[in-house]
Structures are given as C-alpha cells and as structure tokens.
Amino acid sequence: MLKLISLEIRKNKLSGMLKGSLYANLGLLVFMVLVVFIDQGESDPTFASYAELFEGLFVFVKAVFIIFASVLLCKLVIDEYKNNTVTLLFMYPIPRKKLMAAKLIIVFLFTLAAIVISDVVLGAILIGINHFVNIIPGELTASLVTNELYVIVMGALYAAGIGLIPLYVGMRKKSVPATIVTAVLVVSTITSGFDQFRLGNLAAVSIFLALLGVGIAYLSIRKVETEDIA
C-alpha cells in the first residue's frame, strides 16, 4: 500500500499541493495579523484572549484544508473518471479496491497533516508576534496549550473525514466544480454561526460528518470492483 501511495503521489505530481498549502498558510497568517492589529484599541476585539485566537485560527485552517481535500479528490479520483483514464488505470494487475484506497488515504492523511502542522506553526508564529506587541491579553498557560493541541489533533481527524464527503457528489456527477462547490457548502455549514455558536463546534455533529465522509469513502472503494467504468 505504501508503494502504491508513493506512486500516486509521483504520478499526480502532488508536490504542487505543498506549494499551494504554503501560499494558503501565508495568506492565513497575513489575514490573522491584520485582524489582530485592526482590532487594536477596540472595546470589543475579535480575539480578546489566546483561547479565542486559537479557536479563530483553527476555524480558518480547517475551512481552507477541507476545500483543499476536495481539490485533491478531483485530481486523484474525479478527473480519472471524467477523462476515462481510470479504465487504463484499472487494467494494471492491482486490485481496484487497493488503487482507490491508496488515493483516498492520500486525501485523508494530507488533510489531517496539513491542518495539524498549519495550526501549530501559525499559532506559534502568532504567539511570537504577540510576545513583542502584547495585543492579545491574558497569560499563555501550559494547560491552555495542552488543551489546544488536543483540540487541534481531534479536530483535524474529524476534518479529514469531513473532507471526503464531496466524493459522493463528485462520483455521481463526474464533475470537478460540483465536488469543490460541495466542499464549500459543507465548510459554510460547519463554520457559520452567531456569537460563540458554530455547528462545527458540536462534537456530535463533527463526529457524524466525519463518519459520513469515511462511510462514503468505504462505499466508493467497495463498489469499484463491480462498477461499470464505461
């Protein structure tokens, strides 16, 4: 399986996604810094504590990389079906299930790793900036950092599963735009809210959506052996 994953990464030149991730993180960092500085001196700032800063950062990072996951799904799966190159791919002496599983594992692991790494790195940079400018009030405690790391890892696991949901629409429509639009709609649903409430903050909702995404991936893998590609 590891060899298949490595071959898929090389064949689809996924190193470009790493550059895209870097640019996305730079954009997120600039955005977060601008929000922090624009709010300076306001009576009701957007981020009134480290906890609020971390929560805001995680919401944006999660949203960006769930959409990234849909782009990866398009590149690895939907384009293959749309252009009918999957027929040639399935002629290889390798079980179809294994090929499809390798593709979806790449999407899941990329989303998981990207969210964890991005959140930790951007959070550390923002903490460093605040150390010099002292805009975010409050003390950064060890318990807060530990709790945030737990939230990041668990949230990234849920998000990696949620990132597979657009596969359902993509496989039915064989459409790249439909796949990405589905991801945008999912992100809008889980990140929108009012005051401190967001649908994605509810553990039950996140777990349900993550399991739904994994279930869609499993059904796609299971059906691929008997599915008529033509």
C-alpha positions in Angstrom: 0.0 0.0 0.0 2.8 2.4 0.8 4.4 1.8 -2.6 1.0 2.5 -4.3 0.6 5.7 -2.3 4.1 6.8 -3.3 3.4 6.0 -7.0 0.2 8.0 -6.8 1.9 11.0 -5.3 4.6 10.9 -8.0 2.2 10.2 -10.9 0.0 13.1 -10.0 2.8 15.5 -9.1 1.3 16.3 -5.7 4.3 18.3 -4.6 2.4 21.2 -6.1 -0.2 20.9 -3.4 2.6 21.5 -0.8 3.3 24.9 -2.5 -0.4 25.6 -2.5 -0.5 24.8 1.2 2.4 27.2 1.9 0.7 30.0 0.0 -2.6 29.3 1.8 -0.8 29.5 5.2 0.9 32.7 4.3 -2.4 34.2 3.3 -4.0 33.0 6.6 -1.1 34.4 8.6 -1.4 37.8 6.9 -5.2 37.8 7.5 -4.9 36.9 11.2 -2.3 39.5 11.8 -4.4 42.1 10.1 -7.4 41.2 12.1 -5.4 41.4 15.4 -3.9 44.8 14.5 -7.1 46.3 13.1 -8.9 45.4 16.4 -6.2 47.0 18.5 -7.7 49.5 20.9 -11.3 48.4 20.1 -13.6 47.9 23.1 -14.9 44.6 21.7 -12.0 43.0 19.8 -12.4 39.9 17.7 -9.8 38.0 19.7 -9.9 39.0 23.3 -7.8 36.1 24.6 -5.5 33.4 23.4 -8.3 30.9 23.5 -10.4 33.0 21.1 -7.3 33.5 18.9 -6.6 29.7 18.7 -10.3 29.0 18.0 -10.5 31.5 15.2 -7.3 30.2 13.7 -8.5 26.6 13.8 -11.8 27.5 12.1 -10.0 29.2 9.2 -7.3 26.5 8.8 -10.0 23.7 8.9 -12.1 25.5 6.3 -9.1 26.0 3.9 -7.9 22.4 4.0 -11.4 20.8 3.7 -11.6 22.7 0.4 -8.0 21.6 -0.4 -9.2 18.0 0.2 -11.9 18.4 -2.5 -9.3 19.7 -4.9 -7.2 16.6 -4.2 -10.2 14.3 -4.7 -10.7 16.0 -8.1 -7.1 15.4 -9.1 -6.8 11.9 -7.8 -10.3 10.5 -8.5 -12.8 12.6 -10.2 -10.6 13.7 -13.1 -9.7 10.0 -13.7 -13.4 9.1 -14.1 -14.2 12.3 -16.1 -11.4 11.8 -18.6 -11.9 8.0 -18.6 -8.2 7.4 -17.7 -9.4 5.3 -14.8 -10.1 2.5 -17.4 -6.4 2.3 -18.2 -5.5 2.5 -14.5 -7.8 -0.4 -13.7 -6.1 -2.6 -16.3 -3.0 -2.8 -14.1 -2.6 -6.1 -12.3 -3.5 -4.5 -9.0 -7.0 -4.8 -7.3 -9.2 -1.8 -8.0 -10.0 -1.5 -4.3 -6.4 -1.1 -3.5 -5.9 1.6 -6.1 -8.9 3.5 -4.9 -8.0 3.1 -1.2 -4.5 4.5 -1.9 -6.0 7.6 -3.4 -8.4 8.2 -0.6 -5.8 7.5 2.1 -3.6 10.2 0.5 -6.5 12.7 0.7 -7.3 11.8 4.3 -3.6 11.9 5.5 -2.9 15.1 3.6 -5.9 16.9 5.2 -5.0 15.6 8.7 -1.3 16.5 8.5 -1.9 19.9 6.8 -4.4 21.0 9.5 -2.2 19.9 12.4 1.0 21.4 11.0 -0.5 24.6 9.8 -2.4 25.2 13.0 0.7 24.5 15.2 3.1 26.6 13.1 0.7 29.6 12.6 -0.3 29.5 16.2 3.4 29.6 17.3 4.1 32.5 14.9 1.1 34.5 16.3 2.3 33.8 19.8 5.7 35.0 18.9 4.4 38.2 17.3 2.2 38.9 20.4 5.2 38.4 22.6 6.6 41.6 21.2 3.5 43.7 20.6 1.3 42.5 23.5 -2.0 42.9 21.7 -3.7 39.7 22.9 -4.3 40.0 26.7 -4.1 37.2 29.1 -1.5 34.6 30.0 -0.5 31.6 27.9 -0.6 28.7 30.3 0.6 25.1 29.8 -2.9 23.8 30.4 -4.2 26.1 27.6 -1.5 24.9 25.2 -2.1 21.2 26.0 -5.9 21.6 25.6 -5.4 23.4 22.3 -3.1 20.7 21.0 -5.7 18.1 21.8 -8.4 20.1 20.1 -6.2 20.5 17.0 -5.5 16.8 16.7 -9.1 15.7 17.3 -10.5 18.4 15.1 -8.1 17.5 12.3 -9.2 13.9 12.5 -12.8 15.0 12.1 -12.0 17.4 9.3 -10.1 14.8 7.4 -13.2 12.6 7.4 -15.4 15.5 6.5 -13.1 16.3 3.6 -14.2 13.0 2.0 -17.9 14.0 1.8 -17.6 15.8 -1.6 -16.6 12.5 -3.1 -20.2 11.4 -3.1 -21.3 14.3 -5.4 -18.1 14.1 -7.4 -18.6 10.4 -8.2 -22.2 10.9 -9.1 -21.8 13.9 -11.3 -18.2 13.2 -12.5 -17.8 17.0 -12.1 -14.9 18.9 -10.6 -16.9 22.1 -10.0 -19.7 20.1 -8.3 -17.1 18.5 -6.0 -15.5 21.8 -5.0 -18.8 23.5 -4.5 -20.0 20.7 -2.3 -16.9 21.2 -0.1 -17.6 25.0 0.1 -21.2 24.3 1.2 -20.0 21.8 3.8 -17.4 24.3 5.1 -20.1 27.1 5.2 -22.4 24.9 7.2 -19.9 23.9 9.9 -18.2 27.3 10.3 -21.1 29.7 10.1 -22.9 30.7 13.3 -23.6 33.6 15.6 -21.9 34.8 18.8 -19.8 31.9 20.1 -22.0 29.2 18.5 -20.9 27.2 15.4 -22.4 24.0 14.2 -18.9 22.5 13.8 -18.1 23.1 17.4 -20.6 20.4 18.4 -18.7 17.2 18.9 -21.7 15.1 17.8 -22.0 17.0 14.5 -18.3 16.7 13.8 -18.2 13.0 14.6 -21.3 12.3 12.5 -20.0 14.2 9.5 -16.6 12.6 9.8 -18.1 9.1 9.9 -20.3 10.1 6.9 -17.2 11.0 4.9 -15.4 7.8 5.9 -18.6 5.8 5.0 -18.8 7.4 1.6 -15.1 6.6 1.0 -15.7 3.0 2.1 -18.7 2.6 -0.2 -16.7 4.1 -3.1 -13.9 1.5 -2.5 -16.3 -1.4 -2.1 -18.3 -0.7 -5.3 -15.3 -0.1 -7.5 -14.6 -3.8 -8.2 -18.0 -4.3 -9.8 -18.7 -0.8 -11.1 -19.0 -0.4 -14.8 -16.4 2.2 -15.7 -17.6 2.8 -19.2 
